[in-house]
């Protein structure tokens, strides 16, 4: 039985440890190239992309909403969930959520305009089936979003030496 001074491992800690263990076992030197946070991002965003597609199917295929509206609503829901899961389970951020959410909103808006409306809706307008166009756009946005989340939204700030002040 743990003593009262020990720290209890959280689900987020177990998720990260699992990702680290999987990446450590990758063959052909891939363990030196693939960050555990990339695997975590792929798992979390694979799940939230499934939520996105399910909502898209429900909203457009089931409720008959126009593609642009169904894509937008599904996208907003999925990316909100992605932010929360990545912040908690993948990047273990304890920074103020307000600033991160604001930066994330800008990153998501750029992603939406370029990849969802640009690539996804553009392909659908050219006659590509809307699920396939969304999958193709999803591949592009995955690279962009991981990079933005790792190095912009949830970046770790270097600790300043004692006595150094920000002006």
C-alpha positions in Angstrom: 0.0 0.0 0.0 1.5 3.4 -1.0 2.3 5.8 1.8 0.7 9.2 2.0 3.8 10.8 0.6 3.7 9.0 -2.7 2.2 10.5 -5.8 -0.7 8.5 -7.4 -0.2 7.8 -11.1 -2.9 9.4 -13.2 -4.6 8.0 -16.4 -2.6 10.7 -18.3 0.6 9.4 -16.8 -0.2 5.9 -17.8 -1.1 7.0 -21.3 2.2 8.8 -21.7 4.1 5.9 -20.3 2.4 3.5 -22.7 3.2 5.8 -25.6 6.9 5.9 -24.5 7.0 2.1 -24.2 5.5 1.6 -27.7 7.8 4.1 -29.3 10.9 2.5 -27.5 10.0 -0.8 -29.2 9.8 0.6 -32.8 12.1 -1.1 -35.2 14.7 0.2 -37.7 15.7 3.2 -35.6 12.3 4.7 -35.7 12.3 4.9 -31.9 14.9 7.8 -32.3 12.7 9.6 -34.9 9.2 9.2 -33.5 8.3 11.3 -30.4 6.0 9.6 -27.9 3.8 12.8 -28.2 3.4 12.0 -31.9 2.0 8.6 -31.1 -0.2 10.1 -28.5 -1.4 12.8 -30.9 -2.1 10.1 -33.6 -4.2 8.0 -31.1 -6.1 11.0 -29.7 -6.7 12.6 -33.0 -7.5 9.3 -34.7 -10.3 9.0 -32.1 -11.5 12.6 -32.4 -11.3 12.3 -36.2 -13.7 9.3 -35.9 -15.9 11.6 -33.8 -15.7 14.2 -36.5 -16.7 11.7 -39.3 -19.5 10.3 -37.2 -20.9 13.7 -36.5 -20.5 14.7 -40.2 -22.4 11.6 -41.2 -25.2 12.3 -38.6 -25.5 16.0 -39.5 -25.3 15.7 -43.3 -26.3 12.1 -44.1 -28.9 11.8 -41.3 -30.2 15.3 -40.7 -29.6 16.7 -44.2 -27.6 19.7 -43.2 -25.6 21.3 -46.0 -22.1 19.8 -46.3 -20.4 23.1 -45.3 -22.5 23.4 -42.1 -22.2 19.7 -41.2 -18.4 19.9 -41.7 -18.2 23.0 -39.6 -20.2 21.8 -36.7 -18.5 18.4 -36.6 -15.1 20.1 -36.9 -15.7 22.4 -33.9 -16.9 19.6 -31.7 -14.0 17.3 -32.6 -11.3 19.9 -32.2 -12.7 21.0 -28.8 -12.4 17.4 -27.7 -8.9 17.1 -29.2 -7.7 20.2 -27.3 -8.9 18.8 -24.0 -7.5 15.3 -24.5 -4.1 16.5 -25.9 -3.7 19.1 -23.2 -4.4 16.5 -20.5 -3.2 13.2 -21.7 -0.5 13.9 -24.3 1.2 17.2 -23.5 0.4 17.3 -19.8 0.0 21.1 -19.9 -0.5 23.0 -16.7 -0.2 26.4 -18.3 -3.1 28.8 -18.1 -5.9 27.3 -20.3 -7.1 30.7 -21.5 -4.0 31.7 -23.5 -3.6 28.2 -24.8 -7.2 28.1 -25.9 -6.8 31.4 -27.7 -3.7 30.3 -29.5 -5.4 27.0 -30.3 -8.4 28.8 -31.7 -6.1 30.7 -34.2 -4.3 27.5 -35.2 -7.7 25.7 -35.7 -9.1 28.7 -37.7 -6.1 28.6 -40.0 -6.4 24.8 -40.3 -10.2 25.2 -41.0 -9.7 27.7 -43.8 -6.7 26.0 -45.5 -7.4 22.3 -45.1 -11.1 21.9 -44.4 -12.6 24.5 -46.6 -9.7 24.7 -49.0 -8.8 21.1 -49.5 -11.8 19.3 -48.2 -14.6 21.4 -49.6 -12.6 22.1 -52.7 -12.3 18.4 -53.5 -16.0 17.8 -52.7 -16.9 20.7 -55.1 -14.8 18.9 -57.7 -17.0 15.8 -57.3 -14.9 13.8 -54.8 -17.2 12.0 -52.3 -17.5 14.1 -49.1 -16.1 11.4 -46.8 -13.1 10.8 -49.1 -12.4 14.5 -49.5 -12.5 14.8 -45.7 -10.0 12.0 -45.3 -7.6 13.6 -47.7 -7.9 16.9 -46.0 -7.4 15.1 -42.7 -4.0 13.8 -43.7 -2.8 17.3 -44.5 -4.2 18.8 -41.3 -2.7 16.1 -39.1 0.9 17.2 -40.0 0.0 20.8 -39.5 -1.9 20.3 -36.2 0.7 18.1 -34.5 3.4 20.6 -35.4 1.3 23.5 -34.1 0.3 21.7 -30.9 3.7 20.6 -30.0 5.7 23.7 -30.9 3.2 26.5 -30.5 0.1 25.7 -28.4 1.6 23.4 -25.8 5.2 24.4 -26.1 7.2 24.1 -22.9 8.8 27.4 -21.9 12.4 27.2 -20.7 12.8 28.1 -17.1 14.4 31.5 -16.5 17.4 31.7 -14.2 16.6 33.2 -10.8 16.6 37.0 -10.8 15.9 37.3 -14.6 12.8 39.3 -15.4 10.7 39.6 -18.5 10.4 43.2 -19.7 
